[in-house]
Amino acid sequence: MAMAMAPCITSNHPLSTRQDFHYRSSNMQVFSRESLSATSSSQSMQLFRLSSNKNPVAVIRNSRVQSSAHHPRPIAPMFRGKDLAPTQISGKTWKDAGTTRCQVASTEIDFSFFEREKSEWLTFLSSERAKVVAMVALAMALCNADRVVMSVAIVPMSAAHGWSQSFAGVVQSSFLWGYLLSPIPGGALADRYGGKAVMAWGVAIWSLATLLTPWAASHSLSALLAVRVLMGLAEGVTMPCMNNMISRWFPRTERSRAVGMTMAGFHLGSVAGLVITPTLLATSSGINAPFVAFGVSGFVWLFVWLAEIARNPQSQPRISREEYQYIKQGNEDLSVGTVESSSAIPPRSAIPPFRLLLSKLPTWAIIIANFMNNWGYFILLGWMPVYFNTVLGVNLKDAAWFSAVPWAMMAAVGFIAGASSDFLVQSGVSLTTTRKLMQSIGFLGPAAALLGLNAVRDPMVAAAWLTAAVGLSSFSQAGFLVNYQEIGPKYAGVLHGMSNTAGTMAAIISTLGTGLFIERLGSFQSFLTLTSVMYIASTLFWVFNATGERVFQ
């Protein structure tokens, strides 16, 4: 060979105890962690990425050299050189297009990997965007918990005030009257003034409505219905505001996971409401206790939200320069929605371009996906107890876990779906392919599970199919639920509001009309088969019309 061959370092070589080193064919440079105190800003920003589960061996085999002129970045322990002959180290040698890679037999390699992963997580947890996603998740939890309070407290309230079962149904559904009206204007307001301000008003109003519910129930029926409608109006802005805040605070490669975290809060809010409300009802305060507890919690959240959270990274004085640059580089739309006052916006922009938005098929793909998602969601969680009781003969009063397990499953699987989606994007898979894949799993999974549910008669097996259907539907959170920010970041709020209105209509139809459908079709099983077919049809429409690219400038 024309070039002198440097010896390969074996496991008993003094340098093999180093955790990080870089070998080049012409010379060797060894960098310890202590010697790398000064790093470039572009390299330090890597620490602000959300960690992803990676195989340490895959990291060793697939690492690439990234170095600057003055501060080379340490890479995983690996030898690379085109002119190197294969050398045996610890009995393992790889050949790859003329490149020989030698694996150092040292357990410190794995420890180093996990130390870096731990460091990245700790860095993220201390970041400003971690505070944002945590507070939004808490708001989502309060939103859903406040709904569940009434569904549990309606029984003692009906007994105390002498309400009929039909009127109790009217009280329950009155929430949806307001919830149907506010998503579109709420989304438009979030796009115009930012999600922070609109979310604050929403939480304040629905928390006040929660506090006033026991008083309104004892005062008059009209007052009770008015408070419930007001609560629905306030909670209708939550989803658009969540999307608005995520789009401003998180780069594109982290948005799916961020949405997964916030939706985990949403689902766990139901678990909290189901578990805490019965306990509070049994206290000396009786019916008032859960409404006061959750109402006051909303105002505590509001105080922290206003004091600690900024509507975008530019207006947060505590954000580090590295985190700001990391968000900015990964978020093309950082400047969207940062207007300080309405006077800075031309009068025409106050009205969203609904005709333009509705003229594009990707908008309809999102609307139909939200409609189908809510249709299946409310059937699974609203009518499945009836199915188990009437078809399988199960007494659900003795199965308290049945109410909580599906919600907890959605929270866990939703986070997994978000992490998987972000991993695909970071690995180079296009946004369009990723969104289509996630949404297909979110619809085809429940479709198959419902067909499996129809084929069994054992209650435990049926419960497993139901849990699978609910869990797999959470993949939609990494599909249509994050797609608003990609096709039209400027109109993410109003797009979410439009699709959420369609989803609320699906909730009303599926909740009130399922009995009629069952009567017409002849059996519950036929209705579940129809729902599976609707899932499949919605998947096809999504695959052919959805996109992860910008549609609205």
C-alpha positions in Angstrom: 0.0 0.0 0.0 1.2 3.5 -0.8 0.1 4.8 2.6 1.4 3.5 5.9 -1.1 1.4 7.7 -2.0 2.6 11.2 -2.7 -0.3 13.6 -6.3 -1.0 14.5 -7.0 -0.4 18.2 -7.9 -3.5 20.1 -9.9 -3.7 23.2 -6.8 -3.9 25.4 -5.3 -0.7 23.9 -5.1 2.2 26.4 -7.1 4.4 24.0 -10.0 1.9 23.9 -11.2 3.1 27.2 -12.1 6.4 25.7 -15.8 6.9 25.1 -15.6 9.0 22.0 -12.9 8.9 19.3 -12.5 9.5 15.6 -10.0 7.7 13.4 -8.9 8.8 10.0 -6.6 6.8 7.6 -4.0 9.5 7.6 -3.8 10.2 11.3 -5.6 9.6 14.5 -7.4 12.3 16.6 -8.8 11.4 20.0 -11.2 13.7 21.7 -12.4 13.2 25.3 -15.6 14.7 26.5 -13.7 17.1 28.7 -11.9 18.6 25.7 -15.2 19.5 23.9 -16.4 22.1 26.3 -16.8 24.6 23.4 -19.1 23.5 20.6 -20.6 25.3 17.8 -24.2 26.5 18.1 -25.4 24.2 15.3 -24.0 21.2 17.2 -25.3 22.2 20.6 -28.8 22.6 19.1 -28.8 18.8 18.6 -29.3 18.5 22.4 -32.6 20.1 22.1 -34.1 17.4 19.9 -36.6 15.1 21.5 -34.9 11.8 22.1 -36.0 8.8 20.0 -35.6 5.2 20.8 -32.6 4.0 18.8 -30.6 0.8 18.9 -27.1 1.6 20.3 -25.6 -0.9 17.8 -27.4 0.9 15.0 -26.0 4.2 16.2 -22.5 2.7 16.1 -22.8 1.3 12.7 -24.6 4.2 11.1 -23.0 7.3 12.6 -21.6 9.9 10.3 -18.7 12.3 10.8 -19.8 15.9 11.5 -16.9 18.2 12.2 -16.1 21.8 12.0 -12.7 23.4 11.3 -11.9 24.1 15.0 -14.2 21.9 17.1 -14.7 18.4 15.5 -17.8 16.7 16.8 -17.2 13.4 18.5 -18.9 10.4 16.9 -19.7 6.9 18.0 -16.7 4.6 18.4 -16.1 3.5 14.9 -13.1 3.1 12.5 -13.7 4.2 8.9 -11.2 4.4 6.1 -11.4 3.5 2.4 -7.8 2.2 2.3 -7.9 0.1 5.4 -7.7 -3.7 5.1 -10.2 -5.8 7.1 -8.9 -6.1 10.6 -10.4 -8.4 13.2 -11.5 -6.8 16.5 -13.4 -8.8 19.0 -14.3 -11.3 16.3 -16.4 -8.9 14.3 -15.7 -7.1 11.0 -18.0 -5.3 8.6 -17.3 -4.6 4.9 -19.3 -1.9 3.2 -18.3 -0.5 -0.2 -14.6 -0.6 0.5 -15.1 0.6 4.1 -14.1 -1.5 7.0 -15.7 -0.9 10.4 -14.3 -2.4 13.5 -16.4 -2.7 16.6 -14.7 -2.1 19.9 -15.6 -4.6 22.5 -16.4 -2.2 25.4 -19.5 -2.0 27.4 -18.9 1.7 27.8 -20.3 2.2 24.3 -23.8 1.3 25.3 -23.5 3.3 28.5 -22.3 6.3 26.6 -25.3 6.1 24.3 -27.8 5.9 27.1 -26.1 8.8 28.9 -26.5 10.9 25.8 -30.1 9.9 25.5 -30.7 10.8 29.2 -28.9 14.1 28.7 -31.1 15.0 25.7 -34.3 14.2 27.6 -33.1 16.3 30.6 -32.3 19.2 28.3 -35.7 19.0 26.7 -37.5 18.8 30.0 -35.8 22.1 31.0 -36.7 23.8 27.7 -39.4 26.4 27.2 -41.3 24.3 24.7 -41.5 21.5 27.2 -43.4 23.9 29.5 -45.7 24.8 26.6 -46.7 21.2 25.8 -47.1 20.4 29.5 -49.5 23.3 30.1 -51.4 22.6 26.9 -51.8 19.0 28.0 -53.1 20.1 31.4 -55.6 22.3 29.7 -56.7 19.4 27.5 -57.0 17.2 30.6 -59.2 19.9 32.4 -61.3 20.2 29.2 -62.2 16.6 29.1 -62.4 16.1 32.9 -65.0 18.9 33.2 -67.1 17.1 30.6 -66.9 13.8 32.5 -67.9 15.4 35.8 -71.5 16.0 34.5 -71.7 12.5 33.0 -71.0 11.0 36.5 -72.8 13.6 38.6 -76.0 13.5 36.4 -77.3 10.5 38.4 -77.3 12.2 41.9 -78.4 15.5 40.4 -81.4 13.9 38.6 -82.4 12.2 41.9 -82.0 15.5 43.9 -84.0 17.6 41.4 -86.5 15.0 40.2 -85.3 15.0 36.5 -86.6 12.4 34.1 -84.2 10.3 32.1 -85.1 12.1 28.9 -84.4 15.5 30.5 -81.1 14.3 31.8 -80.2 13.4 28.2 -81.1 17.0 27.2 -78.8 18.4 29.9 -76.0 16.1 28.7 -76.4 17.0 25.0 -76.8 20.8 25.7 -73.0 20.9 26.0 -72.7 19.9 22.3 -75.0 22.8 21.2 -72.4 25.3 22.2 -69.5 23.1 21.2 -70.8 22.9 17.7 -70.8 26.7 17.2 -67.4 27.8 18.5 -64.6 25.8 16.8 -64.6 27.8 13.6 -64.7 31.3 15.2 -62.3 30.1 17.9 -59.9 28.8 15.3 -60.1 32.1 13.4 -59.4 34.1 16.6 -56.4 31.8 17.4 -55.0 32.4 13.9 -55.4 36.2 14.4 -54.5 36.8 18.0 -52.6 33.6 18.9 -53.5 30.5 20.8 -52.3 31.7 24.2 -54.9 34.5 24.5 -57.9 32.5 23.1 -57.0 29.4 25.2 -56.8 31.6 28.3 -60.3 33.0 27.7 -61.7 29.6 26.9 -60.3 28.0 30.2 -61.5 31.0 32.2 -65.1 30.8 30.8 -65.5 27.0 31.0 -64.0 26.9 34.5 -66.5 29.6 35.6 -69.3 27.6 34.0 -68.2 24.5 35.8 -68.3 26.4 39.2 -71.8 27.7 38.4 -73.3 24.4 37.4 -74.6 23.3 40.8 -76.1 26.8 41.5 -77.7 26.9 38.1 -79.2 23.4 38.6 -80.9 24.5 41.8 -81.9 27.9 40.4 -83.8 27.0 37.2 -83.6 24.6 34.3 -83.1 27.5 31.8 -80.1 28.7 33.8 -78.6 25.2 33.8 -79.0 24.8 30.1 -77.5 28.2 29.5 -74.4 27.4 31.6 -74.0 24.1 29.8 -74.1 25.8 26.4 -71.7 28.4 27.6 -69.3 25.7 28.7 -69.5 24.0 25.3 -68.8 27.3 23.6 -65.7 27.8 25.7 -64.4 24.3 25.2 -64.9 24.5 21.5 -61.8 26.7 21.1 -59.5 24.2 22.8 -58.5 22.0 19.9 -57.7 24.9 17.4 -55.7 26.7 20.1 -53.7 23.5 20.8 -52.8 23.2 17.1 -51.9 26.9 17.0 -49.5 26.7 20.0 -47.9 23.5 18.7 -47.3 24.9 15.3 -45.5 28.0 16.7 -43.4 26.2 19.4 -42.4 23.0 17.8 -40.4 22.2 14.6 -42.0 20.0 12.1 -39.9 17.0 13.2 -41.4 17.1 16.7 -45.0 18.1 16.1 -46.5 14.6 16.0 -45.0 13.8 19.4 -46.1 17.1 20.8 -49.7 16.5 19.6 -49.5 13.0 21.1 -48.5 14.5 24.5 -51.3 17.0 24.5 -53.9 14.3 23.4 -52.6 12.0 26.1 -53.5 14.8 28.6 -57.0 14.9 26.9 -57.6 11.2 27.4 -56.1 11.0 30.9 -58.5 13.9 31.8 -61.4 11.5 31.3 -59.7 8.9 33.5 -59.2 11.6 36.2 -62.8 12.6 35.9 -64.1 9.1 36.1 -61.9 8.2 39.1 -62.0 11.5 41.1 -65.7 12.5 40.7 -67.3 9.6 42.5 -64.9 10.1 45.4 -65.7 13.8 45.7 -69.5 13.1 45.4 -69.2 10.9 48.5 -67.8 13.8 50.6 -69.8 16.0 52.9 -70.0 18.7 50.1 -71.9 16.2 47.9 -72.8 17.4 44.4 -70.9 20.7 44.7 -67.5 19.1 45.4 -66.4 17.9 42.0 -67.6 21.0 40.2 -65.8 23.3 42.7 -62.6 21.2 42.6 -62.3 21.1 38.8 -63.5 24.7 38.4 -60.9 26.0 40.8 -58.2 23.9 39.1 -59.0 25.7 35.9 -58.2 29.1 37.5 -55.0 27.8 39.0 -54.0 26.6 35.6 -54.9 30.0 34.1 -52.6 31.9 36.6 -49.6 29.7 35.7 -50.4 30.0 31.9 -50.5 33.8 31.9 -47.4 34.1 34.0 -45.1 31.5 32.4 -46.1 30.8 28.8 -45.6 33.1 25.8 -47.6 32.8 22.6 -44.5 32.2 20.5 -40.7 31.8 20.9 -40.0 35.4 19.9 -41.9 36.8 22.8 -40.4 34.5 25.4 -37.5 36.3 27.2 -36.4 33.2 29.0 -35.8 31.0 25.9 -32.2 30.2 25.2 -30.5 31.2 22.0 -29.9 27.6 21.1 -33.5 26.5 21.5 -34.8 29.5 19.6 -32.5 28.8 16.7 -33.4 25.1 16.8 -37.2 25.9 16.6 -36.6 28.6 14.0 -34.6 26.3 11.7 -37.2 23.5 12.0 -40.3 25.7 11.7 -40.7 27.6 8.5 -43.8 29.3 9.8 -42.4 30.7 13.0 -43.5 34.3 12.1 -47.1 33.3 11.4 -49.6 34.5 14.0 -47.3 36.9 15.8 -49.3 40.1 15.1 -49.4 42.3 18.1 -52.7 44.0 17.5 -55.6 43.8 15.1 -54.8 47.2 13.7 -51.8 45.6 12.0 -54.0 43.4 9.9 -56.0 44.6 6.9 -59.8 44.5 7.6 -60.3 41.8 4.9 -58.0 39.4 6.7 -60.4 39.3 9.6 -62.6 36.9 7.6 -60.9 33.6 6.7 -61.0 32.7 3.0 -63.6 29.8 3.4 -64.2 29.5 -0.3 -60.5 29.0 -1.0 -60.1 26.6 1.9 -63.0 24.5 0.8 -61.9 24.4 -2.8 -59.0 22.1 -2.1 -59.2 18.3 -1.7 -56.7 18.1 1.1 -59.1 20.3 3.2 -61.9 17.8 2.5 -59.6 14.9 3.4 -59.1 16.4 6.8 -62.8 17.2 7.3 -63.8 13.7 6.3 -61.1 12.2 8.5 -62.3 14.2 11.5 -65.9 13.3 10.9 -65.0 9.6 10.7 -62.7 9.7 13.7 -65.4 11.2 15.9 -68.1 8.9 14.5 -66.1 5.8 15.5 -64.8 7.4 18.7 -68.2 8.1 20.2 -69.6 4.8 19.0 -66.8 2.9 20.7 -66.9 4.8 23.9 -70.6 5.6 24.1 -72.4 2.6 22.7 -70.0 -0.3 23.5 -71.3 -0.6 27.1 -74.8 -1.2 25.6 -73.3 -3.7 23.1 -71.7 -5.7 25.8 -74.8 -5.6 27.9 -77.4 -6.4 25.2 -75.4 -8.7 22.9 -72.9 -10.4 25.2 -74.9 -10.2 28.5 -72.2 -8.5 30.5 -73.0 -6.6 33.7 -70.8 -3.6 33.3 -71.5 -2.2 36.8 -69.0 -4.7 38.1 -66.4 -3.8 35.4 -65.2 -0.3 36.5 -62.0 -0.7 34.5 -64.0 -0.8 31.3 -64.6 2.9 31.5 -61.0 3.8 32.2 -58.8 1.3 30.2 -59.8 2.6 26.7 -58.9 6.2 27.6 -55.6 5.1 29.1 -54.9 3.0 26.1 -55.5 5.9 23.8 -53.1 8.1 25.8 -50.3 5.5 25.6 -50.7 4.5 21.9 -51.2 8.1 20.9 -47.8 9.0 22.3 -46.2 5.9 20.5 -47.8 7.0 17.3 -46.5 10.5 17.6 -43.0 9.3 18.4 -43.1 6.8 15.4 -44.3 9.6 13.1 -41.5 12.0 14.1 -38.9 9.2 13.8 -40.0 8.5 10.2 -39.8 12.2 9.3 -36.4 12.6 10.9 -35.3 9.5 9.0 -36.1 11.1 5.7 -39.6 9.8 5.0 -41.7 12.5 3.4 -44.4 14.2 5.4 -47.1 13.1 2.9 -46.1 9.4 3.2 -45.9 9.6 6.9 -49.3 11.2 7.3 -50.9 8.7 5.0 -49.4 5.8 6.8 -50.3 7.0 10.3 -53.9 7.8 9.3 -54.3 4.5 7.5 -53.4 2.7 10.6 -55.7 4.9 12.6 -58.7 3.9 10.4 -57.9 0.4 9.1 -56.9 -0.8 12.6 -60.3 0.0 14.2 -62.1 -1.3 11.0 -60.4 -4.7 11.4 -61.0 -4.7 15.2 -64.7 -4.0 14.8 -65.0 -6.9 12.4 -63.1 -9.1 14.9 -65.5 -7.9 17.6 -68.4 -9.0 15.5 -67.0 -12.5 15.2 -66.6 -13.3 18.9 -69.0 -14.1 21.8 -66.5 -14.3 24.7 -66.7 -11.0 26.7 -63.0 -10.9 27.5 -62.0 -11.5 23.9 -64.5 -8.9 22.8 -63.0 -6.4 25.4 -59.6 -7.1 23.9 -60.9 -6.3 20.4 -62.5 -3.1 21.7 -59.3 -2.0 23.4 -57.4 -2.6 20.2 -59.9 -0.6 18.2 -59.7 2.4 20.6 -55.9 2.2 20.8 -55.2 2.0 17.1 -57.6 4.9 16.4 -55.0 7.0 18.3 -52.7 6.8 15.2 -55.0 9.5 13.8 -53.4 11.9 16.1 -50.3 11.6 13.9 -52.4 11.8 10.8 -55.1 14.4 10.2 -54.7 16.0 13.6 -51.3 17.4 12.8 -51.9 17.9 9.1 -53.5 21.4 9.6 -50.2 22.9 10.4 -48.6 21.5 7.2 -51.1 22.3 4.5 -51.9 25.8 5.8 -50.0 27.0 8.8 -51.5 30.5 8.4 -55.0 29.0 8.7 -54.3 26.1 11.0 -56.8 27.3 13.6 -59.7 27.8 11.2 -59.0 24.6 9.4 -59.1 22.7 12.7 -62.3 24.6 13.6 -64.0 23.6 10.3 -63.1 19.9 10.6 -63.9 19.9 14.4 -67.4 21.2 13.5 -67.8 18.3 11.2 -66.5 16.0 13.9 -69.0 17.4 16.4 -71.8 16.8 14.0 -70.6 13.2 13.7 -70.6 12.9 17.5 -74.2 14.1 17.7 -75.4 11.9 14.8 -73.6 8.8 16.1 -74.8 9.4 19.7 -78.4 10.2 19.0 -78.9 8.2 15.8 -77.2 4.9 16.6 -80.4 3.4 18.0 -82.3 4.3 14.8 -79.5 2.8 12.7 -79.7 -0.4 14.6 -83.5 -0.6 14.2 -83.2 -0.1 10.5 -80.3 -2.5 10.0 -81.7 -5.1 12.3 -78.8 -5.8 14.6 -75.9 -4.2 16.4 -73.4 -6.3 14.5 -74.7 -4.9 11.2 -74.1 -1.4 12.4 -70.5 -2.2 13.4 -70.0 -3.7 10.0 -71.3 -0.5 8.4 -68.9 1.5 10.6 -66.0 -0.7 9.4 -66.9 0.0 5.8 -67.0 3.7 6.5 -63.5 3.5 8.1 -62.2 1.8 4.9 -63.9 4.3 2.6 -62.5 7.2 4.6 -59.0 5.7 4.4 -59.2 5.5 0.6 -60.3 9.2 0.4 -57.4 10.2 2.7 -54.8 8.2 0.8 -55.7 9.7 -2.6 -56.3 13.3 -1.5 -54.2 14.1 1.6 -50.8 15.7 1.5 -48.1 16.9 3.8 -47.0 19.7 1.6 -48.0 23.4 1.8 -51.3 24.0 0.0 -52.3 27.5 1.3 -49.6 30.2 1.3 
